[in-house]
């Protein structure tokens, strides 16, 4: 999902207490709301990856560590 380049703090606050589904969509890791993340695919065998996102003083730094298989399939990673 792409919302463009603007991410408003009011959206983050409004969705902060929403209930999460039981599982993420296949190939999606991290925050189920999928607000800010990256698309990646591995070039090596079982590559360890850390995705870290930070912003202003209003939003604390967030990170997610995972291991990506080298199957050529794109993964979508959204730190919480």
C-alpha positions in Angstrom: 0.0 0.0 0.0 1.4 3.4 -0.9 0.0 6.6 0.6 2.4 8.9 -1.1 5.0 10.9 0.7 2.9 12.5 3.4 2.4 10.7 6.7 0.4 12.8 9.2 0.8 12.4 13.0 -3.0 12.5 13.3 -3.2 9.2 11.2 -0.7 7.5 13.4 -2.6 8.6 16.6 -6.0 7.6 15.1 -4.9 4.1 14.3 -2.7 3.5 17.3 -5.4 1.6 19.3 -6.8 -0.4 16.3 -7.0 -4.2 16.9 -4.5 -6.2 14.8 -5.5 -9.2 12.6 -4.2 -12.6 13.7 -1.6 -12.7 10.9 0.1 -10.5 8.4 -0.4 -10.9 4.6 2.1 -13.3 3.1 5.5 -11.7 2.5 4.7 -8.8 4.9 6.5 -8.5 8.2 6.2 -6.2 11.1 3.4 -3.6 11.7 0.2 -4.8 10.1 -1.0 -1.2 9.4 1.8 -1.0 6.8 2.4 2.7 7.2 6.1 3.1 6.7 8.4 0.4 5.4 10.6 -1.0 2.7 10.5 -3.5 -0.1 13.5 -5.8 -0.3 14.8 -9.1 -1.7 17.9 -10.9 -0.7 20.9 -11.5 -2.8 22.6 -13.9 -0.4 21.7 -17.1 1.4 19.6 -16.3 4.5 20.6 -12.7 4.7 20.1 -11.0 8.1 18.4 -7.6 7.7 17.6 -4.7 10.1 15.1 -2.1 9.0 15.2 1.0 11.1 13.0 4.0 10.7 13.2 7.3 12.6 11.6 10.7 12.4 11.1 13.8 14.5 10.8 14.0 18.3 7.2 13.0 18.0 7.8 9.5 16.7 10.4 7.2 18.4 12.9 5.2 16.4 11.6 1.8 15.3 13.5 -1.3 14.1 12.8 -4.8 13.0 15.4 -7.6 12.6 14.7 -10.6 10.3 16.4 -13.2 8.1 15.5 -13.1 4.4 15.8 -16.2 2.3 17.5 -16.0 -1.1 14.4 -17.1 -3.1 14.1 -13.9 -5.2 10.7 -13.1 -3.7 10.2 -9.5 -2.6 9.5 -9.0 1.1 7.7 -6.0 2.6 9.1 -4.9 6.0 7.2 -2.5 8.3 8.9 -1.8 11.6 6.4 -1.4 14.5 
